[in-house]
Amino acid sequence: MNTNKAVMTLLVTSALWLALVLGCSYLKKGTTSPSSSGGESTGAKDYFPLRVGDTWKYRSTTADGKQSEFSINVLNEEKENGNTLYLVETVSAFQPIHDWYSKPSGWVLMHRQEYVKAGNKAEYNPTKQFLKNPLTSGDSWHWRGKGMMGLEIDESNEVSGPETMSVPAGKFEAMKVMTKVVQGGAPVTKIYWYAPGVGLVKSMTDTGSVKSTTELLEYSAQR
């Protein structure tokens, strides 16, 4: 029993670290313009496109130079209580992680998460206000709730920009989101840069003991 608990704790810890460093018709590099994407709102820039078949590939680099890559894929759309949920899979050397999002007007909401191999799933309670969409300089929001294993999470977010960001996938005009997190009692600082029509192009994470930078390598787009 203690062994099973230890294994589960290791799985959750590893998945949480991956989540912190995170945020098709062809793969491409370069600047893109906003395009139609999954969600209820139209006519505005979409900083978190979720179209079935879309993919993103990232590389994370720690302060001591260790690198790892992971990909994010939009698998499908699901109907739940009259709402459209988007199933998004993150694939890394660790294990696949599934996240379910919805996109009501003005928001990206995160509903639940599942560690596929371990078979563990958790609902965010209340539903997590993941991202304002579109992003506007000066915007802010705060969310407090529970995630996997009932961990208490407290997040404060502030938006600024745009800023010009150059990453392996190209150069983008991106909005900056500064996130202060206390998760399970541990403080974490995260900075995200989102480009319209593309999504997350870069992020930086500082847990105190671990610092990392994640950059977009390539992404897909549907017209």
C-alpha positions as protocol buffer text, in pm:
chain_id: "A"
residue {
  index: 1
  type: MET
  ca { x: 0 y: 0 z: 0 }
}
residue {
  index: 2
  type: ASN
  ca { x: 280 y: 240 z: 89 }
}
residue {
  index: 3
  type: THR
  ca { x: 460 y: 145 z: -233 }
}
residue {
  index: 4
  type: ASN
  ca { x: 151 y: 228 z: -442 }
}
residue {
  index: 5
  type: LYS
  ca { x: 117 y: 562 z: -267 }
}
residue {
  index: 6
  type: ALA
  ca { x: 482 y: 645 z: -330 }
}
residue {
  index: 7
  type: VAL
  ca { x: 450 y: 559 z: -699 }
}
residue {
  index: 8
  type: MET
  ca { x: 137 y: 773 z: -730 }
}
residue {
  index: 9
  type: THR
  ca { x: 308 y: 1065 z: -559 }
}
residue {
  index: 10
  type: LEU
  ca { x: 600 y: 1039 z: -804 }
}
residue {
  index: 11
  type: LEU
  ca { x: 366 y: 1029 z: -1103 }
}
residue {
  index: 12
  type: VAL
  ca { x: 171 y: 1330 z: -984 }
}
residue {
  index: 13
  type: THR
  ca { x: 486 y: 1527 z: -902 }
}
residue {
  index: 14
  type: SER
  ca { x: 633 y: 1460 z: -1246 }
}
residue {
  index: 15
  type: ALA
  ca { x: 310 y: 1552 z: -1422 }
}
residue {
  index: 16
  type: LEU
  ca { x: 272 y: 1871 z: -1222 }
}
residue {
  index: 17
  type: TRP
  ca { x: 624 y: 1976 z: -1319 }
}
residue {
  index: 18
  type: LEU
  ca { x: 542 y: 1919 z: -1687 }
}
residue {
  index: 19
  type: ALA
  ca { x: 220 y: 2116 z: -1651 }
}
residue {
  index: 20
  type: LEU
  ca { x: 412 y: 2405 z: -1496 }
}
residue {
  index: 21
  type: VAL
  ca { x: 656 y: 2435 z: -1785 }
}
residue {
  index: 22
  type: LEU
  ca { x: 346 y: 2450 z: -2018 }
}
residue {
  index: 23
  type: GLY
  ca { x: -49 y: 2696 z: -2109 }
}
residue {
  index: 24
  type: CYS
  ca { x: -362 y: 2064 z: -3891 }
}
residue {
  index: 25
  type: SER
  ca { x: -289 y: 2033 z: -4216 }
}
residue {
  index: 26
  type: TYR
  ca { x: 87 y: 2087 z: -4212 }
}
residue {
  index: 27
  type: LEU
  ca { x: 372 y: 2171 z: -3978 }
}
residue {
  index: 28
  type: LYS
  ca { x: 526 y: 2508 z: -4036 }
}
residue {
  index: 29
  type: LYS
  ca { x: 748 y: 2778 z: -3898 }
}
residue {
  index: 30
  type: GLY
  ca { x: 705 y: 3154 z: -3914 }
}
residue {
  index: 31
  type: THR
  ca { x: 458 y: 3427 z: -3834 }
}
residue {
  index: 32
  type: THR
  ca { x: 90 y: 3357 z: -3862 }
}
residue {
  index: 33
  type: SER
  ca { x: -218 y: 3573 z: -3860 }
}
residue {
  index: 34
  type: PRO
  ca { x: -528 y: 3501 z: -3650 }
}
residue {
  index: 35
  type: SER
  ca { x: -760 y: 3244 z: -3802 }
}
residue {
  index: 36
  type: SER
  ca { x: -1083 y: 3071 z: -3718 }
}
residue {
  index: 37
  type: SER
  ca { x: -1047 y: 2826 z: -3431 }
}
residue {
  index: 38
  type: GLY
  ca { x: -1239 y: 2613 z: -3187 }
}
residue {
  index: 39
  type: GLY
  ca { x: -1457 y: 2804 z: -2944 }
}
residue {
  index: 40
  type: GLU
  ca { x: -1776 y: 3003 z: -2914 }
}
residue {
  index: 41
  type: SER
  ca { x: -1636 y: 3352 z: -2967 }
}
residue {
  index: 42
  type: THR
  ca { x: -1570 y: 3477 z: -3320 }
}
residue {
  index: 43
  type: GLY
  ca { x: -1435 y: 3793 z: -3477 }
}
residue {
  index: 44
  type: ALA
  ca { x: -1164 y: 3839 z: -3211 }
}
residue {
  index: 45
  type: LYS
  ca { x: -806 y: 3725 z: -3180 }
}
residue {
  index: 46
  type: ASP
  ca { x: -781 y: 3374 z: -3042 }
}
residue {
  index: 47
  type: TYR
  ca { x: -479 y: 3317 z: -2818 }
}
residue {
  index: 48
  type: PHE
  ca { x: -564 y: 2953 z: -2742 }
}
residue {
  index: 49
  type: PRO
  ca { x: -681 y: 2787 z: -3065 }
}
residue {
  index: 50
  type: LEU
  ca { x: -822 y: 2437 z: -3023 }
}
residue {
  index: 51
  type: ARG
  ca { x: -902 y: 2274 z: -3353 }
}
residue {
  index: 52
  type: VAL
  ca { x: -916 y: 1897 z: -3378 }
}
residue {
  index: 53
  type: GLY
  ca { x: -593 y: 1781 z: -3541 }
}
residue {
  index: 54
  type: ASP
  ca { x: -385 y: 2083 z: -3439 }
}
residue {
  index: 55
  type: THR
  ca { x: -41 y: 2004 z: -3293 }
}
residue {
  index: 56
  type: TRP
  ca { x: 239 y: 2194 z: -3121 }
}
residue {
  index: 57
  type: LYS
  ca { x: 593 y: 2075 z: -3045 }
}
residue {
  index: 58
  type: TYR
  ca { x: 806 y: 2230 z: -2767 }
}
residue {
  index: 59
  type: ARG
  ca { x: 1153 y: 2205 z: -2618 }
}
residue {
  index: 60
  type: SER
  ca { x: 1216 y: 2273 z: -2248 }
}
residue {
  index: 61
  type: THR
  ca { x: 1562 y: 2366 z: -2120 }
}
residue {
  index: 62
  type: THR
  ca { x: 1652 y: 2376 z: -1750 }
}
residue {
  index: 63
  type: ALA
  ca { x: 1900 y: 2619 z: -1597 }
}
residue {
  index: 64
  type: ASP
  ca { x: 2171 y: 2349 z: -1602 }
}
residue {
  index: 65
  type: GLY
  ca { x: 2120 y: 2284 z: -1974 }
}
residue {
  index: 66
  type: LYS
  ca { x: 1911 y: 1966 z: -1963 }
}
residue {
  index: 67
  type: GLN
  ca { x: 1664 y: 1949 z: -2251 }
}
residue {
  index: 68
  type: SER
  ca { x: 1347 y: 1756 z: -2321 }
}
residue {
  index: 69
  type: GLU
  ca { x: 1078 y: 1776 z: -2585 }
}
residue {
  index: 70
  type: PHE
  ca { x: 704 y: 1724 z: -2574 }
}
residue {
  index: 71
  type: SER
  ca { x: 408 y: 1765 z: -2806 }
}
residue {
  index: 72
  type: ILE
  ca { x: 51 y: 1881 z: -2758 }
}
residue {
  index: 73
  type: ASN
  ca { x: -233 y: 1752 z: -2976 }
}
residue {
  index: 74
  type: VAL
  ca { x: -604 y: 1836 z: -2996 }
}
residue {
  index: 75
  type: LEU
  ca { x: -764 y: 1491 z: -3014 }
}
residue {
  index: 76
  type: ASN
  ca { x: -1136 y: 1559 z: -3039 }
}
residue {
  index: 77
  type: GLU
  ca { x: -1442 y: 1755 z: -2933 }
}
residue {
  index: 78
  type: GLU
  ca { x: -1694 y: 1620 z: -2684 }
}
residue {
  index: 79
  type: LYS
  ca { x: -2038 y: 1740 z: -2582 }
}
residue {
  index: 80
  type: GLU
  ca { x: -2111 y: 1761 z: -2212 }
}
residue {
  index: 81
  type: ASN
  ca { x: -2417 y: 1926 z: -2060 }
}
residue {
  index: 82
  type: GLY
  ca { x: -2465 y: 2127 z: -2376 }
}
residue {
  index: 83
  type: ASN
  ca { x: -2105 y: 2252 z: -2377 }
}
residue {
  index: 84
  type: THR
  ca { x: -1821 y: 2168 z: -2616 }
}
residue {
  index: 85
  type: LEU
  ca { x: -1514 y: 2025 z: -2445 }
}
residue {
  index: 86
  type: TYR
  ca { x: -1182 y: 1989 z: -2626 }
}
residue {
  index: 87
  type: LEU
  ca { x: -966 y: 1690 z: -2535 }
}
residue {
  index: 88
  type: VAL
  ca { x: -598 y: 1790 z: -2549 }
}
residue {
  index: 89
  type: GLU
  ca { x: -316 y: 1537 z: -2511 }
}
residue {
  index: 90
  type: THR
  ca { x: 38 y: 1619 z: -2392 }
}
residue {
  index: 91
  type: VAL
  ca { x: 293 y: 1354 z: -2487 }
}
residue {
  index: 92
  type: SER
  ca { x: 639 y: 1348 z: -2328 }
}
residue {
  index: 93
  type: ALA
  ca { x: 895 y: 1096 z: -2205 }
}
residue {
  index: 94
  type: PHE
  ca { x: 690 y: 1076 z: -1885 }
}
residue {
  index: 95
  type: GLN
  ca { x: 343 y: 964 z: -1994 }
}
residue {
  index: 96
  type: PRO
  ca { x: 46 y: 1100 z: -2187 }
}
residue {
  index: 97
  type: ILE
  ca { x: -162 y: 1357 z: -2000 }
}
residue {
  index: 98
  type: HIS
  ca { x: -516 y: 1445 z: -2106 }
}
residue {
  index: 99
  type: ASP
  ca { x: -676 y: 1782 z: -2033 }
}
residue {
  index: 100
  type: TRP
  ca { x: -1031 y: 1892 z: -2110 }
}
residue {
  index: 101
  type: TYR
  ca { x: -1097 y: 2258 z: -2200 }
}
residue {
  index: 102
  type: SER
  ca { x: -1398 y: 2465 z: -2298 }
}
residue {
  index: 103
  type: LYS
  ca { x: -1407 y: 2807 z: -2460 }
}
residue {
  index: 104
  type: PRO
  ca { x: -1708 y: 3015 z: -2355 }
}
residue {
  index: 105
  type: SER
  ca { x: -1704 y: 3375 z: -2469 }
}
residue {
  index: 106
  type: GLY
  ca { x: -1403 y: 3558 z: -2322 }
}
residue {
  index: 107
  type: TRP
  ca { x: -1246 y: 3258 z: -2150 }
}
residue {
  index: 108
  type: VAL
  ca { x: -1056 y: 2933 z: -2178 }
}
residue {
  index: 109
  type: LEU
  ca { x: -1169 y: 2703 z: -1896 }
}
residue {
  index: 110
  type: MET
  ca { x: -993 y: 2387 z: -1777 }
}
residue {
  index: 111
  type: HIS
  ca { x: -1229 y: 2118 z: -1649 }
}
residue {
  index: 112
  type: ARG
  ca { x: -1032 y: 1804 z: -1572 }
}
residue {
  index: 113
  type: GLN
  ca { x: -702 y: 1621 z: -1611 }
}
residue {
  index: 114
  type: GLU
  ca { x: -608 y: 1255 z: -1650 }
}
residue {
  index: 115
  type: TYR
  ca { x: -274 y: 1073 z: -1624 }
}
residue {
  index: 116
  type: VAL
  ca { x: -343 y: 812 z: -1890 }
}
residue {
  index: 117
  type: LYS
  ca { x: -109 y: 528 z: -1792 }
}
residue {
  index: 118
  type: ALA
  ca { x: -184 y: 560 z: -1422 }
}
residue {
  index: 119
  type: GLY
  ca { x: -557 y: 593 z: -1493 }
}
residue {
  index: 120
  type: ASN
  ca { x: -597 y: 881 z: -1249 }
}
residue {
  index: 121
  type: LYS
  ca { x: -841 y: 1160 z: -1330 }
}
residue {
  index: 122
  type: ALA
  ca { x: -930 y: 1472 z: -1133 }
}
residue {
  index: 123
  type: GLU
  ca { x: -1187 y: 1748 z: -1179 }
}
residue {
  index: 124
  type: TYR
  ca { x: -1084 y: 2107 z: -1116 }
}
residue {
  index: 125
  type: ASN
  ca { x: -1315 y: 2233 z: -845 }
}
residue {
  index: 126
  type: PRO
  ca { x: -1435 y: 2490 z: -929 }
}
residue {
  index: 127
  type: THR
  ca { x: -1371 y: 2482 z: -1303 }
}
residue {
  index: 128
  type: LYS
  ca { x: -1035 y: 2650 z: -1359 }
}
residue {
  index: 129
  type: GLN
  ca { x: -1026 y: 2992 z: -1525 }
}
residue {
  index: 130
  type: PHE
  ca { x: -721 y: 2905 z: -1731 }
}
residue {
  index: 131
  type: LEU
  ca { x: -692 y: 3204 z: -1963 }
}
residue {
  index: 132
  type: LYS
  ca { x: -878 y: 3515 z: -2071 }
}
residue {
  index: 133
  type: ASN
  ca { x: -937 y: 3507 z: -2445 }
}
residue {
  index: 134
  type: PRO
  ca { x: -867 y: 3739 z: -2616 }
}
residue {
  index: 135
  type: LEU
  ca { x: -582 y: 3875 z: -2401 }
}
residue {
  index: 136
  type: THR
  ca { x: -569 y: 4249 z: -2337 }
}
residue {
  index: 137
  type: SER
  ca { x: -288 y: 4439 z: -2168 }
}
residue {
  index: 138
  type: GLY
  ca { x: -390 y: 4531 z: -1814 }
}
residue {
  index: 139
  type: ASP
  ca { x: -624 y: 4234 z: -1771 }
}
residue {
  index: 140
  type: SER
  ca { x: -597 y: 4024 z: -1454 }
}
residue {
  index: 141
  type: TRP
  ca { x: -780 y: 3736 z: -1292 }
}
residue {
  index: 142
  type: HIS
  ca { x: -755 y: 3509 z: -991 }
}
residue {
  index: 143
  type: TRP
  ca { x: -853 y: 3145 z: -941 }
}
residue {
  index: 144
  type: ARG
  ca { x: -847 y: 2930 z: -631 }
}
residue {
  index: 145
  type: GLY
  ca { x: -948 y: 2564 z: -619 }
}
residue {
  index: 146
  type: LYS
  ca { x: -837 y: 2202 z: -608 }
}
residue {
  index: 147
  type: GLY
  ca { x: -666 y: 1980 z: -865 }
}
residue {
  index: 148
  type: MET
  ca { x: -513 y: 1632 z: -873 }
}
residue {
  index: 149
  type: MET
  ca { x: -498 y: 1454 z: -536 }
}
residue {
  index: 150
  type: GLY
  ca { x: -706 y: 1739 z: -393 }
}
residue {
  index: 151
  type: LEU
  ca { x: -408 y: 1976 z: -392 }
}
residue {
  index: 152
  type: GLU
  ca { x: -501 y: 2334 z: -311 }
}
residue {
  index: 153
  type: ILE
  ca { x: -406 y: 2574 z: -593 }
}
residue {
  index: 154
  type: ASP
  ca { x: -408 y: 2953 z: -581 }
}
residue {
  index: 155
  type: GLU
  ca { x: -329 y: 3145 z: -902 }
}
residue {
  index: 156
  type: SER
  ca { x: -306 y: 3516 z: -979 }
}
residue {
  index: 157
  type: ASN
  ca { x: -256 y: 3629 z: -1340 }
}
residue {
  index: 158
  type: GLU
  ca { x: -166 y: 3963 z: -1500 }
}
residue {
  index: 159
  type: VAL
  ca { x: -147 y: 4044 z: -1872 }
}
residue {
  index: 160
  type: SER
  ca { x: 90 y: 4286 z: -2047 }
}
residue {
  index: 161
  type: GLY
  ca { x: 229 y: 4333 z: -2397 }
}
residue {
  index: 162
  type: PRO
  ca { x: 244 y: 4273 z: -2681 }
}
residue {
  index: 163
  type: GLU
  ca { x: 611 y: 4176 z: -2701 }
}
residue {
  index: 164
  type: THR
  ca { x: 809 y: 4047 z: -2998 }
}
residue {
  index: 165
  type: MET
  ca { x: 924 y: 3692 z: -2925 }
}
residue {
  index: 166
  type: SER
  ca { x: 1172 y: 3494 z: -3136 }
}
residue {
  index: 167
  type: VAL
  ca { x: 1168 y: 3116 z: -3088 }
}
residue {
  index: 168
  type: PRO
  ca { x: 1267 y: 2824 z: -3315 }
}
residue {
  index: 169
  type: ALA
  ca { x: 918 y: 2825 z: -3472 }
}
residue {
  index: 170
  type: GLY
  ca { x: 955 y: 3189 z: -3580 }
}
residue {
  index: 171
  type: LYS
  ca { x: 893 y: 3546 z: -3466 }
}
residue {
  index: 172
  type: PHE
  ca { x: 563 y: 3638 z: -3303 }
}
residue {
  index: 173
  type: GLU
  ca { x: 386 y: 3937 z: -3151 }
}
residue {
  index: 174
  type: ALA
  ca { x: 275 y: 3782 z: -2823 }
}
residue {
  index: 175
  type: MET
  ca { x: 90 y: 3883 z: -2508 }
}
residue {
  index: 176
  type: LYS
  ca { x: 267 y: 3815 z: -2178 }
}
residue {
  index: 177
  type: VAL
  ca { x: 87 y: 3649 z: -1885 }
}
residue {
  index: 178
  type: MET
  ca { x: 260 y: 3659 z: -1547 }
}
residue {
  index: 179
  type: THR
  ca { x: 126 y: 3388 z: -1317 }
}
residue {
  index: 180
  type: LYS
  ca { x: 193 y: 3354 z: -945 }
}
residue {
  index: 181
  type: VAL
  ca { x: 99 y: 3011 z: -816 }
}
residue {
  index: 182
  type: VAL
  ca { x: 89 y: 2850 z: -475 }
}
residue {
  index: 183
  type: GLN
  ca { x: 30 y: 2477 z: -529 }
}
residue {
  index: 184
  type: GLY
  ca { x: 26 y: 2238 z: -239 }
}
residue {
  index: 185
  type: GLY
  ca { x: 191 y: 2511 z: -34 }
}
residue {
  index: 186
  type: ALA
  ca { x: 480 y: 2561 z: -279 }
}
residue {
  index: 187
  type: PRO
  ca { x: 516 y: 2900 z: -459 }
}
residue {
  index: 188
  type: VAL
  ca { x: 588 y: 2901 z: -832 }
}
residue {
  index: 189
  type: THR
  ca { x: 632 y: 3188 z: -1079 }
}
residue {
  index: 190
  type: LYS
  ca { x: 538 y: 3126 z: -1441 }
}
residue {
  index: 191
  type: ILE
  ca { x: 552 y: 3358 z: -1742 }
}
residue {
  index: 192
  type: TYR
  ca { x: 370 y: 3270 z: -2063 }
}
residue {
  index: 193
  type: TRP
  ca { x: 373 y: 3434 z: -2405 }
}
residue {
  index: 194
  type: TYR
  ca { x: 72 y: 3368 z: -2629 }
}
residue {
  index: 195
  type: ALA
  ca { x: 44 y: 3467 z: -2997 }
}
residue {
  index: 196
  type: PRO
  ca { x: -295 y: 3507 z: -3170 }
}
residue {
  index: 197
  type: GLY
  ca { x: -386 y: 3216 z: -3394 }
}
residue {
  index: 198
  type: VAL
  ca { x: -92 y: 3014 z: -3259 }
}
residue {
  index: 199
  type: GLY
  ca { x: -121 y: 2979 z: -2882 }
}
residue {
  index: 200
  type: LEU
  ca { x: 169 y: 2936 z: -2643 }
}
residue {
  index: 201
  type: VAL
  ca { x: 504 y: 3028 z: -2804 }
}
residue {
  index: 202
  type: LYS
  ca { x: 725 y: 3053 z: -2495 }
}
residue {
  index: 203
  type: SER
  ca { x: 714 y: 3007 z: -2118 }
}
residue {
  index: 204
  type: MET
  ca { x: 948 y: 3040 z: -1822 }
}
residue {
  index: 205
  type: THR
  ca { x: 903 y: 2862 z: -1489 }
}
residue {
  index: 206
  type: ASP
  ca { x: 1075 y: 2925 z: -1156 }
}
residue {
  index: 207
  type: THR
  ca { x: 995 y: 2687 z: -871 }
}
residue {
  index: 208
  type: GLY
  ca { x: 1287 y: 2810 z: -662 }
}
residue {
  index: 209
  type: SER
  ca { x: 1479 y: 2486 z: -700 }
}
residue {
  index: 210
  type: VAL
  ca { x: 1410 y: 2440 z: -1072 }
}
residue {
  index: 211
  type: LYS
  ca { x: 1419 y: 2703 z: -1347 }
}
residue {
  index: 212
  type: SER
  ca { x: 1325 y: 2620 z: -1704 }
}
residue {
  index: 213
  type: THR
  ca { x: 1242 y: 2781 z: -2038 }
}
residue {
  index: 214
  type: THR
  ca { x: 1009 y: 2627 z: -2294 }
}
residue {
  index: 215
  type: GLU
  ca { x: 997 y: 2734 z: -2659 }
}
residue {
  index: 216
  type: LEU
  ca { x: 778 y: 2643 z: -2953 }
}
residue {
  index: 217
  type: LEU
  ca { x: 963 y: 2439 z: -3215 }
}
residue {
  index: 218
  type: GLU
  ca { x: 684 y: 2395 z: -3471 }
}
residue {
  index: 219
  type: TYR
  ca { x: 307 y: 2397 z: -3493 }
}
residue {
  index: 220
  type: SER
  ca { x: 26 y: 2309 z: -3730 }
}
residue {
  index: 221
  type: ALA
  ca { x: -255 y: 2523 z: -3860 }
}
residue {
  index: 222
  type: GLN
  ca { x: -583 y: 2464 z: -4039 }
}
residue {
  index: 223
  type: ARG
  ca { x: -723 y: 2729 z: -4269 }
}
